[in-house]
Amino acid sequence: MTALVMCMCTLAPHVAVAEEHTLEPQWSAAGPDAPSLLSADASGAAALGHTGDVVVVDSEGEELWRRSVDASTVGPVAIGGDVVVVVADDQLLLAFDRASGAERWRHQLARIDSVAVGAGAAGETLAALVTEEGGVELLDGGSGAVRWTVAVPVGEKMFGSRAWITDSRVMIMWQDEEARLRVFDVVTGAVSWGYGAPELFTMPAVTNGIVAFTEAIRLNARKTRVIGSMRGFAVADGRELWTRSTRSKSGFFTGVATAAGEGGIAMVDLEGKVTALDPQSGEVRWRRETGLLQFEAEPHVVGNVFVLPMYGTGLFAADVTDGEPIEIDAIRPGQTAMTIEATASAGNRLYLLVSFPWGDNEIWMLEPTST
């Protein structure tokens, strides 16, 4: 860190029509107090509030459980498999049973910066965490037992990290004096491959065994634009699959959004220009100037729909295949009836954590539907 798909369907010889899709709310559920963070997968979502309120819902929006974490600071939160994990006071990882909310285990480690939950090589639930000092640990999701521990080099200060468990790999990205990506074997913790860049690159995104990011690498001759490089690598072995150049007036890219299946990869720069690519070949599908100069939330691709949240005030959506804008009737750009506090996506589902001026907080699920 945003539905129309044009599908030509033959009704009679030489006659074709376009099938339209929209991205609309399918259900809503009561959210946590002081909403702040959201994590989701295809089976549901976990929402976290600044006060430590945790709410977990299933894929139909039914509340599974709600409980409070007693800590001065909470977050991040991650959900996956049969477990939900929450970081408390930057030094305690709490794991709860996804179905019941019962505490399974707790793990103490100083200055936890990011967490992830995913499946291991045998399908078991695992949790990975990264500390500000560069420590990386992989834990058993059922017992909390440490599978392995490694350390990555960190300069004077880490400016943020993120972790993934995917394709039998644990992948982390962090930023210090440069941007770094390191990928480990999920069983042994051995380094599979890594990548480093002296200039800023976006938080990676993963789809179908491919990790993609955008690297800001140099100014053009007139020093009026930054020439960035969009890259795709094989998660398993680090083979560079493709690279594409993109130009921006700004050297800052918010992120790469991606999804599995028939979706795609999209990059957004600070001026709101979107570039969408095919995830397998890296071929540019389209580029579009949205004119949306202010946004901060991570963009998403859900199914065939690109979604760009805008400072909590709305959503911009476009077909990831051809770039045609999509109207979301319930959440138009610039609306002020509610604030989008956080977003998360999984497959064809977009989850929103929203708050209203009168004090209500809700979890929304949006999904592409045919019309």
C-alpha positions, 0 to 999 in steps of 0.5 A: 500500500480500487469494478468493471470487466469487459467480457465479450460474450457471443449471443449469436453469430457475429453478435457480441455484448459487453458484460459490466461488473461493479464493486459494491459492498456485500456486507458490513459488521460492527468494528472495533473502538478507535479503529486503526488497522485491518488484516484479511484473507479469503475467510474473513478479517481481523480489525484492531483499534487504537485502544486494543479492541480486536474484532474478528469476522468470518467471510459472511461478516458474522462476528466470531469474537471480540476482545480487548488487549491490555497494552499502551500501544497495539499493532500490527495485526495479522490473520491467516489459517487458524490464528490471529496475531497482535503485537502489544507494546512493540515487544509481545506477540499475542496469538489467538485462536481464529474461531474462538478467540482463546489465547494460544500463546505469547512470544516476547521479543523487543521492538517488533516492527512487522508480522505476517501469518501464512502457510508452511510447506506442509500447509501448517499455519506459521507466523513470521516477525521482524524486529527493528534491529533486523531479527527475523523469527518464524514461529509455529502458529499452533504452539508459538515454538520458534522454528528458526531465527536469523538476522539481516543487516540493518544500518543506523536506523530501520525506517519500516519493514514488512513480512510475507509467508508465501510459496514456501518462502518467508520474504521481508522488505526493510528500508535503512540507508537503502531498500532491501529485500531478503527471501528465506526458505520457510523450512530451514531459514536459509537465504534463498536470494536477496535484492538491494537498491540504493534508491527508494523502491516500493513495498513489494506485492506478490501474486502467483509466485511473482514479487513485484516492486518499483525502484526509483533509480535516476533523474532524466537529463533535464532533471525534471522527471524520475525514471523508475524501474518496475521489476518482477522476480520469481519468489522461489529463486529470485530470477528476474522475469521482467523489467519496465521503465516508468517516468514520474515527476516525483521520486516517491511511489506509494506502492505496487498493488497486485492480486492473483488469478486474472488480476494484474500489477499496478503502480501509482506515483505521487501525482496519481498516475497509474501504470498497470501491467500483466503480472506474468509478462510485465507488458504494460496494459495501460497508463492513466493520469487520475488527477488525484494528487493526495492519497496515502493508503496502500492501493489494491487489486481485487479480481480485475479491479484496481482500487486507490484509497484517497486519504480516507475520503473515498475510493477510485476504481478502474478496470485493471485490464483496460483502465476504464474508471469504475464508479462505486455508488456507495463510496464516491471519491471525496465523500465525507459521510465516513472516513476509511481508516484502513484497507485490506484485500484478499483475492476478489475481496476488498475490506474496509475499516470505516468510521462515522461522525456519529461514532459508529465503526464498521468493517465492510466487504466489497466484491466485484459483481456482474450487472 
